[in-house]
Amino acid sequence: MTLSQRLFEEQKQAMKGQDKFRLNLICCLRSDLKYAGIAKKGPLSEEDEQAVLQREVKRRKEALADYTKMIVEKLLG
């Protein structure tokens, strides 16, 4: 089972379980994978899919760090 297929199955489970956070995250990841495939002008290899996911994890970690820093500054300021 490819990563895209696995994400699709996870998305169905999130929909059935009404887990909105997980559903939103999976939709974003599937969208990022689709855009990467369009940019590459072909199907993504397993390595390409992993690279996209790693990039998105890094992006979200950085956003969380920025948000946390902003909250701390607001509380201290």
URBELMO-V803497 format. One record per pair of residues at least 24 apart in sequence whose C-alpha atoms are under 10 Angstrom apart, sorted by the first residue. I is the first residue (numbers start at 1). J is the second residue. Records with the same first field share a line. If there is no record, write none. Layout:
I: J ; J
This chain:
2: 45 ; 46 ; 49
3: 30 ; 33 ; 45 ; 46 ; 49 ; 50
4: 29 ; 30 ; 33 ; 34 ; 44 ; 46 ; 49
5: 30
28: 56
29: 53 ; 56 ; 57
32: 56
